[in-house]
Amino acid sequence: MEIISLKDIDVESRIQLLRELGYDSDGIFVLNSDGTTYIEKYLHQPVLLDKMIIVPGSALVLDDNPLSLASYIEEYGDLF
């Protein structure tokens, strides 16, 4: 598995990736497929397109905040 930084990918490619995973974007925020703002699972806040990460091996979109990552690892640590 290769891990690549989404920060190195242009905005249109990020949006296309989101669409492939069943999400969307208005160019600023990550959106659900129905156009509503996607709320991050751990911080309970909208995720900005330029601050999103996609967890390897899943289609889960998180904010790049360390608290989100720590919460994810705490919940799914047995996958590592």
Secondary structure, 3 states (H helix, E strand, C coil): CCCCCHHHCCHHHHHHHHHHCCEEECCCEEEECCCCECECCCCCCECEHHHEEECCCCCCEEECCHHHHHHHHHHHHHHC
